Amino acid sequence: MEKAINRQKVLLHHLNPSSSNVDSSSSSSIFASVCLAGDSAAYQRTGVFGDDVVIVAAYRTAICKAKRGGFKDTPADDLLAPVLKAVVEKTNLNPSEVGDIVVGSVLAPGALRATECRMAAFYAGFPETVPVRTVNRQCSSGLQAVADVAASIRAGFYEIGIGAGLESMSTNAMGWDGDVNPKVKQFEQARNCLLPMGVTSENVAQRFGVSRKEQDQAAVESHRRAAAATAAGKFKDEIIPVSTKIVDPKTGDETPVTISVDDGIRPNASVADLGKLKPVFKKDGSTTAGNSSQVSDGAGAVLLMKRSTAMQKGLPILGVFRSFSAVGVDPAIMGVGPAAAIPVAVKAAGLELDDIDLFEINEAFASQFVYCRNKLGLDAEKINVNGGAMALGHPLGATGARCTATLLHEMKRRGKDCRFGVISMCIGTGMGAAAVFERGDGVDELSNARKVATNNLLSKDAR
């Protein structure tokens, strides 16, 4: 190993600019070092890279209960427009510089939602030259939109883009009116793609022994953390107030309101109270309305660009997009998706699970959330520190964008104590998705890197 480093030094001596004024002992931008590709102990950033894809802004609406919450009478395009407007206004970006707007959405008919998103872009002040498209990977659609924009920037298609998410579950119910191909009867896994999500939750609980008490405890903790975060004002940095209306269903009277607080949180939730709820999907099951994610309305938007572009514009960097993975799992237990996707994304970032400081794992159901947490051996104090979907809600297409905003703002608050974060969720029909983010100013040496002894490196080299 020492001989290899000496050879590097000789070569780099010839590569460095020659100058009689340069002290050979001074530090240089080119230097020899031990390389441990793929080892998190070697993940030490001594500088920044202009081709990094970075996030400079991430905002969301409040998340409200579908059919009876603050956005029950708000059109979907009026949910999306405020967050699209916010990411450019708060960064003083010229909206004409945006190369694409990609919006994750699930329930609305594709053509209708694509049209609504284009309309929302106009409401938000974007010129006709900025294109818009939608993406649907079910519960991960918002995260997929962010990943698609990051990939396009990395590929050089454009330098600035917006990944967003939108769902109005008040407007678009979770139903399927169409016919199913009778061929599905011949393929068990294809049939399982049609299982109600609650049934898959029961399958996870039964197959992996997740008790009703564990599920209810997880739900109570989600509400407790969300209530504490709200009381402490932690969500104020990420929520964009939305001016809208509430319609009285009896009289039709309209009341103007401004919605800026998540309205599904139950601060007084208790295990005793949740224990009184009856199972919803199976007579002797354990999945209830209390330990499942809430049906909700909401939107979010994330502004991404090349690091060099952000630096040129003098924009603060909220986070760096490091990796993304989407994997398939058995549709009958679709909730296990995060346990499969997170290790893939973390490895792709050159890290280990122990290097991750914060996790946002969507709480579609307590059963699958508890299973994934236990399967990966994650520290509960690192996961959903400000509550999750059981308390905040799960507006399907918006969840990935909402999680991105929540994660990055929390990482910013924690500073050097928080370097890497992961977002993950299970996906209907049997998939999981995950992405790794780095704190925006995280160019310091890893504080939690695993130590690698030099003599071990030398012995490996000798072999």
C-alpha positions as CSV (number, residue, x, y, z in Angstrom):
1,M,0.0,0.0,0.0
2,E,2.8,2.4,0.9
3,K,4.5,1.7,-2.4
4,A,1.3,2.4,-4.3
5,I,0.9,5.7,-2.5
6,N,4.5,6.7,-3.3
7,R,3.9,5.9,-7.0
8,Q,0.8,8.1,-6.9
9,K,2.8,10.9,-5.4
10,V,5.5,10.7,-8.1
11,L,2.8,10.7,-10.8
12,L,0.9,13.6,-9.2
13,H,4.1,15.6,-8.8
14,H,4.3,15.6,-12.6
15,L,0.6,16.4,-13.0
16,N,0.6,19.4,-10.6
17,P,1.3,22.8,-12.2
18,S,5.0,23.6,-11.9
19,S,5.8,26.9,-10.2
20,S,8.8,28.1,-8.3
21,N,6.4,29.9,-5.9
22,V,4.6,26.7,-4.9
23,D,5.8,25.1,-1.7
24,S,6.0,21.4,-2.2
25,S,4.8,20.8,1.4
26,S,1.6,22.9,0.9
27,S,-1.7,21.2,0.3
28,S,-2.8,20.6,-3.3
29,S,-6.1,20.0,-5.0
30,I,-4.6,16.8,-6.3
31,F,-3.3,14.4,-3.7
32,A,-2.6,10.7,-3.1
33,S,-4.8,8.8,-0.7
34,V,-6.0,5.4,0.4
35,C,-9.1,4.4,-1.6
36,L,-11.8,2.2,-0.2
37,A,-14.4,2.3,-2.9
38,G,-17.9,1.5,-1.4
39,D,-16.7,1.7,2.2
40,S,-18.4,4.3,4.3
41,A,-15.3,4.8,6.3
42,A,-13.7,6.3,3.2
43,Y,-16.7,8.6,2.6
44,Q,-15.0,11.8,3.5
45,R,-15.8,14.9,1.4
46,T,-13.1,17.5,1.4
47,G,-14.8,19.6,-1.2
48,V,-17.9,20.0,-3.3
49,F,-18.6,18.8,-6.8
50,G,-20.3,21.0,-9.4
51,D,-22.2,18.1,-11.0
52,D,-23.9,17.1,-7.7
53,V,-27.7,17.3,-7.9
54,V,-28.9,19.5,-5.0
55,I,-32.1,20.6,-3.5
56,V,-32.4,24.4,-2.8
57,A,-36.0,24.5,-1.7
58,A,-38.7,22.0,-0.5
59,Y,-42.1,23.0,0.6
60,R,-45.5,21.4,1.2
61,T,-49.0,22.3,2.0
62,A,-50.6,21.2,5.3
63,I,-51.9,17.7,5.1
64,C,-55.7,17.6,5.8
65,K,-58.3,14.9,6.3
66,A,-60.0,13.9,3.1
67,K,-63.8,14.7,2.8
68,R,-63.9,16.5,6.2
69,G,-60.6,18.4,6.6
70,G,-59.4,21.8,5.5
71,F,-59.0,21.0,1.8
72,K,-62.2,19.1,1.3
73,D,-63.5,21.8,-1.0
74,T,-60.2,22.7,-2.6
75,P,-59.6,21.7,-6.3
76,A,-56.4,19.7,-6.9
77,D,-54.8,22.4,-9.0
78,D,-55.3,24.9,-6.2
79,L,-53.4,22.6,-3.9
80,L,-50.4,22.3,-6.3
81,A,-50.1,25.9,-7.4
82,P,-49.1,27.4,-4.0
83,V,-46.1,25.1,-3.5
84,L,-44.9,25.5,-7.1
85,K,-45.1,29.2,-6.7
86,A,-43.2,29.0,-3.3
87,V,-40.2,27.2,-4.5
88,V,-39.4,29.8,-7.1
89,E,-40.5,32.9,-5.2
90,K,-38.5,32.0,-2.1
91,T,-35.4,31.4,-4.1
92,N,-35.9,34.4,-6.4
93,L,-35.6,32.1,-9.4
94,N,-36.8,33.1,-12.8
95,P,-39.5,30.5,-13.5
96,S,-38.6,30.4,-17.2
97,E,-35.3,28.7,-16.2
98,V,-37.1,25.6,-15.0
99,G,-36.5,22.7,-17.5
100,D,-39.4,20.5,-16.4
101,I,-42.0,20.1,-13.7
102,V,-42.7,16.4,-12.8
103,V,-45.7,15.8,-10.5
104,G,-46.4,12.5,-8.8
105,S,-50.1,11.7,-8.5
106,V,-52.1,8.5,-8.2
107,L,-55.9,8.5,-8.1
108,A,-57.1,11.0,-10.7
109,P,-57.4,9.8,-14.4
110,G,-54.0,10.5,-16.0
111,A,-55.2,12.9,-18.7
112,L,-57.2,14.9,-16.2
113,R,-54.5,15.2,-13.6
114,A,-51.9,16.1,-16.3
115,T,-54.2,18.9,-17.4
116,E,-54.7,20.1,-13.8
117,C,-51.0,20.2,-13.2
118,R,-50.4,22.2,-16.3
119,M,-53.1,24.6,-15.2
120,A,-51.5,24.8,-11.7
121,A,-48.2,25.8,-13.3
122,F,-49.9,28.7,-15.0
123,Y,-51.6,29.8,-11.8
124,A,-48.1,29.7,-10.1
125,G,-46.7,32.1,-12.7
126,F,-44.7,29.7,-15.0
127,P,-44.5,30.7,-18.6
128,E,-45.9,28.5,-21.4
129,T,-42.3,27.4,-22.3
130,V,-42.0,25.3,-19.1
131,P,-43.3,21.7,-19.6
132,V,-45.2,19.6,-17.1
133,R,-45.7,15.9,-16.8
134,T,-47.1,13.5,-14.3
135,V,-45.7,10.2,-12.9
136,N,-47.5,7.4,-11.1
137,R,-45.7,4.8,-9.1
138,Q,-48.5,4.7,-6.6
139,C,-47.4,5.6,-3.0
140,S,-43.9,6.6,-4.1
141,S,-45.0,8.9,-6.9
142,G,-43.8,12.1,-5.2
143,L,-40.4,10.6,-4.5
144,Q,-40.3,9.1,-8.0
145,A,-40.9,12.6,-9.4
146,V,-38.0,14.0,-7.4
147,A,-35.8,11.1,-8.6
148,D,-36.8,11.6,-12.2
149,V,-35.8,15.2,-12.1
150,A,-32.5,14.4,-10.4
151,A,-31.8,11.8,-13.1
152,S,-32.6,14.3,-15.9
153,I,-30.3,16.9,-14.4
154,R,-27.6,14.4,-14.0
155,A,-28.1,13.3,-17.6
156,G,-27.7,16.8,-18.8
157,F,-31.3,17.3,-20.1
158,Y,-31.6,20.5,-18.1
159,E,-30.0,22.2,-15.1
160,I,-33.0,23.1,-13.0
161,G,-36.2,21.1,-12.4
162,I,-39.1,20.6,-10.0
163,G,-40.2,17.3,-8.5
164,A,-43.6,17.6,-7.0
165,G,-46.5,15.5,-5.6
166,L,-50.3,16.0,-5.5
167,E,-53.3,14.2,-4.2
168,S,-56.9,15.2,-3.5
169,M,-58.4,12.1,-2.0
170,S,-61.5,14.2,-1.3
171,T,-62.0,14.6,-5.0
172,N,-60.7,11.2,-6.3
173,A,-61.7,8.2,-4.2
174,M,-59.7,5.0,-4.0
175,G,-62.0,3.0,-6.2
176,W,-61.8,1.0,-9.5
177,D,-64.8,1.1,-11.8
178,G,-63.2,-0.7,-14.7
179,D,-63.3,-4.5,-15.6
180,V,-60.4,-6.8,-14.7
181,N,-58.8,-9.1,-17.3
182,P,-60.1,-12.6,-16.6
183,K,-56.6,-13.8,-17.3
184,V,-55.6,-12.7,-13.9
185,K,-57.2,-15.8,-12.4
186,Q,-54.3,-17.9,-13.8
187,F,-51.6,-15.9,-12.0
188,E,-51.6,-15.7,-8.2
189,Q,-49.2,-12.8,-8.0
190,A,-51.3,-10.9,-10.5
191,R,-54.4,-11.6,-8.4
192,N,-52.6,-10.3,-5.4
193,C,-52.0,-7.0,-7.1
194,L,-55.7,-6.5,-6.6
195,L,-55.8,-7.1,-2.9
196,P,-57.0,-4.2,-0.8
197,M,-54.0,-2.6,0.9
198,G,-55.5,-3.3,4.3
199,V,-55.5,-7.0,3.5
200,T,-51.8,-6.9,2.7
201,S,-51.3,-5.2,6.1
202,E,-53.0,-8.1,7.8
203,N,-50.8,-10.5,5.8
204,V,-47.7,-8.8,7.1
205,A,-48.9,-8.8,10.7
206,Q,-49.8,-12.5,10.5
207,R,-46.8,-13.7,8.6
208,F,-44.2,-11.8,10.6
209,G,-45.9,-11.8,14.0
210,V,-46.6,-8.1,14.5
211,S,-49.0,-7.8,17.4
212,R,-52.0,-5.5,17.7
213,K,-50.3,-3.9,20.7
214,E,-47.1,-3.1,18.7
215,Q,-49.2,-1.5,16.0
216,D,-51.3,0.6,18.3
217,Q,-48.1,1.7,20.2
218,A,-46.5,2.8,16.9
219,A,-49.6,4.8,16.0
220,V,-49.7,6.6,19.4
221,E,-46.0,7.5,19.1
222,S,-46.6,8.9,15.6
223,H,-49.3,11.2,16.9
224,R,-47.3,12.1,20.0
225,R,-44.3,13.1,17.8
226,A,-46.4,15.0,15.3
227,A,-48.2,16.9,18.0
228,A,-44.9,17.8,19.7
229,A,-43.4,19.0,16.3
230,T,-46.4,21.1,15.6
231,A,-46.4,22.7,19.1
232,A,-42.7,23.5,18.7
233,G,-43.3,25.1,15.3
234,K,-41.1,22.7,13.4
235,F,-43.4,22.4,10.4
236,K,-43.6,26.2,9.9
237,D,-40.4,26.2,7.7
238,E,-41.8,23.6,5.3
239,I,-45.6,24.4,5.2
240,I,-46.9,27.0,2.7
241,P,-50.2,28.4,3.8
242,V,-53.0,27.9,1.3
243,S,-55.9,30.4,1.0
244,T,-59.1,28.4,0.1
245,K,-62.7,27.9,1.2
246,I,-64.8,25.6,3.4
247,V,-68.3,24.9,2.1
248,D,-71.0,24.1,4.5
249,P,-72.6,20.9,3.1
250,K,-76.0,21.8,4.5
251,T,-76.3,25.4,3.4
252,G,-73.7,25.7,0.7
253,D,-72.3,28.8,2.3
254,E,-68.6,29.4,1.6
255,T,-66.2,30.5,4.3
256,P,-62.7,31.8,3.2
257,V,-59.9,30.2,5.3
258,T,-56.1,29.9,5.2
259,I,-54.9,26.4,6.0
260,S,-51.4,26.1,7.5
261,V,-51.6,23.3,10.0
262,D,-52.0,19.6,9.6
263,D,-55.4,18.7,10.8
264,G,-55.2,14.9,11.3
265,I,-53.0,14.8,14.4
266,R,-54.6,13.5,17.6
267,P,-52.4,14.7,20.5
268,N,-54.4,12.7,23.0
269,A,-54.3,9.3,21.3
270,S,-53.7,6.4,23.6
271,V,-53.1,2.7,23.3
272,A,-56.2,2.1,25.4
273,D,-58.4,4.2,23.1
274,L,-57.0,2.7,19.9
275,G,-57.4,-0.8,21.4
276,K,-61.2,-0.2,21.4
277,L,-61.3,0.1,17.6
278,K,-62.5,-2.8,15.6
279,P,-60.4,-4.3,12.7
280,V,-61.4,-3.0,9.3
281,F,-60.2,-5.6,6.8
282,K,-60.4,-8.9,8.7
283,K,-62.8,-10.0,11.4
284,D,-60.1,-11.3,13.7
285,G,-57.4,-9.0,12.3
286,S,-55.3,-6.2,13.8
287,T,-55.4,-3.4,11.3
288,T,-57.8,-0.6,12.3
289,A,-58.5,2.9,11.3
290,G,-56.3,4.0,14.2
291,N,-53.2,2.2,13.2
292,S,-53.4,2.9,9.5
293,S,-52.4,6.0,7.5
294,Q,-55.1,8.6,7.1
295,V,-56.8,9.3,3.8
296,S,-55.7,12.9,3.0
297,D,-55.3,15.9,0.7
298,G,-52.1,17.7,0.1
299,A,-49.2,18.7,-2.2
300,G,-45.5,19.3,-2.1
301,A,-42.7,20.6,-4.4
302,V,-38.9,20.2,-4.5
303,L,-36.6,22.5,-6.5
304,L,-33.5,20.7,-7.7
305,M,-30.5,21.9,-9.8
306,K,-26.9,21.3,-10.4
307,R,-24.7,22.3,-7.6
308,S,-22.6,24.6,-9.9
309,T,-25.9,26.3,-10.9
310,A,-26.9,26.8,-7.3
311,M,-23.5,28.2,-6.4
312,Q,-23.6,30.5,-9.4
313,K,-26.9,31.9,-8.3
314,G,-25.8,32.1,-4.6
315,L,-28.6,29.8,-3.4
316,P,-28.2,28.0,-0.1
317,I,-28.1,24.2,-0.6
318,L,-30.7,22.4,1.6
319,G,-29.7,18.9,0.6
320,V,-27.9,16.7,-2.0
321,F,-29.6,13.9,-3.8
322,R,-27.3,10.9,-3.4
323,S,-29.2,7.7,-4.6
324,F,-32.5,6.2,-5.4
325,S,-33.9,2.6,-5.6
326,A,-37.2,1.0,-6.5
327,V,-37.5,-2.7,-6.0
328,G,-40.3,-5.3,-6.3
329,V,-41.6,-7.5,-3.5
330,D,-44.5,-10.0,-3.1
331,P,-47.7,-8.1,-3.8
332,A,-49.5,-10.0,-1.0
333,I,-47.1,-8.4,1.6
334,M,-46.4,-5.2,-0.3
335,G,-45.7,-3.4,3.0
336,V,-42.3,-4.9,3.3
337,G,-41.1,-2.8,0.4
338,P,-38.9,-0.4,2.5
339,A,-37.0,-3.2,4.1
340,A,-36.0,-4.3,0.6
341,A,-35.4,-0.9,-1.0
342,I,-33.5,0.9,1.8
343,P,-30.4,-1.3,1.8
344,V,-30.2,-1.0,-2.0
345,A,-30.3,2.8,-1.9
346,V,-27.9,3.1,1.0
347,K,-25.4,0.8,-0.7
348,A,-25.7,2.7,-3.9
349,A,-24.7,5.9,-2.0
350,G,-21.6,4.1,-0.7
351,L,-22.9,4.0,2.8
352,E,-24.0,1.6,5.5
353,L,-27.3,1.6,7.5
354,D,-25.3,2.8,10.5
355,D,-24.3,5.9,8.6
356,I,-27.9,7.1,8.3
357,D,-28.9,9.7,10.9
358,L,-32.6,10.1,10.0
359,F,-35.3,8.1,8.3
360,E,-38.7,9.1,6.9
361,I,-40.5,5.8,6.4
362,N,-44.0,6.2,5.3
363,E,-46.5,4.7,7.8
364,A,-49.0,3.2,5.3
365,F,-49.9,0.8,8.1
366,A,-48.4,0.2,11.5
367,S,-47.9,-3.5,10.8
368,Q,-45.6,-2.9,7.9
369,F,-43.8,0.1,9.5
370,V,-43.0,-2.0,12.6
371,Y,-41.9,-4.9,10.5
372,C,-39.5,-2.8,8.4
373,R,-38.1,-1.1,11.4
374,N,-37.4,-4.4,13.1
375,K,-36.2,-6.2,10.0
376,L,-33.5,-3.6,9.4
377,G,-32.7,-3.2,13.1
378,L,-33.2,0.6,13.0
379,D,-33.1,2.9,16.0
380,A,-36.6,4.0,16.7
381,E,-35.2,7.4,17.7
382,K,-34.0,8.0,14.1
383,I,-37.3,7.2,12.4
384,N,-40.1,9.7,11.8
385,V,-38.9,11.9,14.5
386,N,-41.7,14.4,13.8
387,G,-44.4,11.8,13.3
388,G,-45.6,10.0,10.2
389,A,-48.5,9.2,8.0
390,M,-50.6,7.6,10.8
391,A,-50.7,11.1,12.4
392,L,-50.1,13.5,9.5
393,G,-51.9,11.6,6.7
394,H,-50.9,9.9,3.4
395,P,-52.0,11.9,0.3
396,L,-50.7,9.1,-2.0
397,G,-49.0,11.0,-4.7
398,A,-47.8,13.9,-2.5
399,T,-46.2,11.8,0.3
400,G,-42.7,11.5,-1.3
401,A,-42.5,15.3,-1.8
402,R,-43.9,15.9,1.7
403,C,-41.3,13.5,3.2
404,T,-38.5,15.2,1.3
405,A,-39.5,18.6,2.8
406,T,-39.8,17.2,6.3
407,L,-36.6,15.3,6.2
408,L,-34.4,18.1,4.7
409,H,-35.7,20.8,7.0
410,E,-35.1,18.5,10.1
411,M,-31.6,17.8,8.9
412,K,-30.9,21.5,8.5
413,R,-32.1,22.1,12.1
414,R,-29.8,19.4,13.4
415,G,-26.7,20.6,11.5
416,K,-23.5,18.6,11.9
417,D,-25.2,16.1,14.1
418,C,-27.1,14.9,11.0
419,R,-25.3,14.1,7.8
420,F,-27.4,11.5,5.9
421,G,-31.2,10.9,5.6
422,V,-33.3,8.3,3.9
423,I,-36.9,8.4,2.6
424,S,-38.7,5.2,1.9
425,M,-42.2,3.8,1.4
426,C,-44.0,0.7,0.4
427,I,-45.9,0.7,-2.9
428,G,-49.2,-1.0,-3.9
429,T,-48.9,-4.1,-6.1
430,G,-45.7,-5.0,-4.3
431,M,-42.8,-2.6,-4.5
432,G,-40.7,-0.4,-2.3
433,A,-38.8,2.8,-3.0
434,A,-36.0,4.6,-1.1
435,A,-33.7,7.6,-1.6
436,V,-30.6,8.9,0.2
437,F,-30.0,12.6,0.9
438,E,-27.1,14.4,2.3
439,R,-27.3,17.5,4.4
440,G,-26.6,20.5,2.2
441,D,-23.5,21.7,3.9
442,G,-22.4,18.2,4.8
443,V,-18.8,18.4,3.5
444,D,-17.3,17.8,6.9
445,E,-15.7,14.5,7.8
446,L,-18.1,11.8,8.7
447,S,-18.6,11.9,12.4
448,N,-19.9,8.4,12.6
449,A,-17.6,6.7,10.0
450,R,-16.4,3.2,10.9
451,K,-12.7,3.3,11.7
452,V,-10.5,1.2,9.5
453,A,-7.1,0.4,10.8
454,T,-4.1,1.1,8.6
455,N,-2.5,-2.2,9.3
456,N,-5.7,-4.0,8.1
457,L,-5.5,-2.0,4.9
458,L,-1.8,-2.9,4.4
459,S,-2.5,-6.6,5.0
460,K,-5.3,-6.5,2.5
461,D,-3.0,-4.9,0.0
462,A,-0.3,-7.4,0.6
463,R,-2.7,-10.2,-0.1
